[in-house]
Amino acid sequence: MPRQSPDPAAMAPIRDQPPVSNAAPWFSVPDRQFVCVEHPARIRDMKRALATVGGEKALAKLVETNGESGLDLRMRPQDPYQPPIHSRTVQTSNVLLKISIPKRRRKKSAPSGSSADAQPESTESTLFHRLEESQGKYNVEALGTITTTVRFRDIADYQYSTVHSEFANKFKSTLMDCDYDNIRKFRLESDDPKKQADIFPPPMFSRTIIPHAYNYHQNPAVKRAIIDGQATLLNLQAAPKTLTTMVHISTPEIPTGPPENTPDISTLDRSTVSCIEHLKVLFAERPIWTRRALVNNFPPHLQPMIRFSMVHVAYMWRAGPWRDTCVIYGVDPRDDPKYRHYQSLFFQFEVDSRKKIRDAKSHIFDGHTLVKDGRCFQLCDITDPLLQSLIDRPKIRKKCHPQDGWYRSGTIIKIKGIMRHKIRALVEDGINPGTEAKIAAIMAEESDEDEEGNQNPKTNFKKKNKKGGKPGAPHQSEENRAEAPSGSAGQAQENANDDEHEGEGEEEDDGERAEDHEWEEGGSLLESEWTTETVDRRVEEFMELMKQGNDDDDNPLNEDGFDILEGSSGDEA
């Protein structure tokens, strides 16, 4: 595609150059510049090739903008939903050559019996082969220079054919023609969309246009070895596997001994045997341990061997009240309430990985110091007097609960709530009067529990009315609010209404007072384990408060930033 008018000067050998023996002749290149389009397909039909890049109109615009407008390649130009391949324009310094090869004349058909002498012409021969077959009878002419080249090097997107799509064909024939009469004919079918739904393809499936250089290679730590006469691959740097048995809270029976595939102690090395003996001594003193507590009570040279020696002495809980604790074989803490003091609590807080402090008492929580190297605490390792008074409460469940263990819901909620506030204060600035006030509020709450120690899911929050009423005020209709007395008389009437609703039920009132106090103090909900009924109730209350409007200054949602949803994990600090 030339960008300038052709130069009338014919190409001819340069005569004024000094004669050089055995040298190639000199030729002049016309001062004409072209834009080259490198089509990825083999061109046999020029008309179809032009249609794949947008036709002559797109090529004319490409020449006018010196290749900056680019082209979009569509191998199915009749399909408007096909994602195109976008071109890339680069600057080049090439020469455009015109090579003229004389056409080969076909031989006349030979008489019968001599057809074997005739050789059919190959239609798939390349330019190089044709030049060889012409025996030097061809002409080469330089037409100009190619300064701009348009290439299609991006990866083609995934293709989705819409030829058999009824909706796509209808959309194309009515809306894409930009004809008003055809646009008016477009109608959406009212059939059931679930039956034979015609899925319309997206504009693009993938945004990856450049192939990734993955540079796959074998792991240098993987070596070939022969084990039991068979070749296998071994990763010399892989971490050794531990065989410790993990038990879920729903498991009916706990293991009474090591698994069958556990290696015999007589085959182990001296350090592992010493570690096993030390574990047996510790588990004889205490049947349930956390991993952090075991490490703190182990000699430093044996600490790395604990994870590999545990399978010979104890199993671990995967979830539940004793989560991530190691229990000696044969002991099921769900059978006896005396194991309630070994229940574990988890808390999440930010830890600076650059400042890890190893402390032999990191598994103990005294309420005044916090070692950020451990986040799991057993109730027996909590020495804070306030928390100990809750842990030692004699009022417990008759049957072990899958989340709360042997403790009642109200007790475990208070333990977690107080400990959460103290940990948050220790992580930030230390215990302050604000923290003590929140802890006092938690201790003053009275939980609404049934006979089994579970929280009553029917307990409702005292919600404020739409016109900014105080928590616990009875809901008033528009007519009642219009007729309500004003001033001191209105206040007296409001107090009277409160007195009427005061004795409707002790259990409901206690639960409402405890939860209503959280609205006023801005504390978080302290329920650590959410049942389906609790979640549904929280969502309903949240949606009702949202309807009251966020512009209401008395809306509880504006006091603590959607505090109703806080504490979903229950153990975050």
Salt bridges, closest charged atoms under 4 A:
GLU38 OE2 - ARG151 NE 3.45
GLU38 OE1 - ARG153 NH2 3.30
ASP72 OD1 - HIS86 ND1 2.74
ASP79 OD2 - ARG76 NH2 3.15
GLU124 OE1 - ARG42 NH1 3.11
GLU124 OE2 - ARG44 NH2 2.92
GLU133 OE1 - ARG104 NH1 3.13
ASP154 OD1 - ARG88 NE 2.67
GLU189 OE2 - LYS170 NZ 3.49
ASP324 OD2 - ARG291 NH2 3.21
ASP332 OD1 - ARG334 NE 2.96
ASP352 OD1 - ARG354 NE 3.31
ASP373 OD2 - ARG292 NH1 3.55
ASP373 OD2 - ARG358 NH1 2.93
ASP381 OD2 - ARG286 NH2 3.01
ASP384 OD1 - LYS422 NZ 2.78
ASP392 OD1 - HIS341 NE2 3.64
ASP404 OD2 - ARG397 NH2 3.24
GLU446 OE1 - ARG513 NH2 3.90
GLU449 OE1 - ARG408 NH1 3.48
GLU478 OE2 - ARG481 NH2 2.53
ASP509 OD1 - ARG513 NH1 2.96
ASP510 OD1 - ARG513 NH2 2.52
GLU515 OE2 - ARG538 NH2 3.89
GLU521 OE2 - HIS517 NE2 4.00
GLU527 OE2 - ARG538 NH2 2.87
GLU529 OE2 - LYS416 NZ 4.00
GLU541 OE2 - ARG537 NH1 3.72
GLU541 OE1 - ARG538 NH1 3.86
GLU559 OE2 - LYS464 NZ 2.99
ASP571 OD1 - LYS416 NZ 3.70
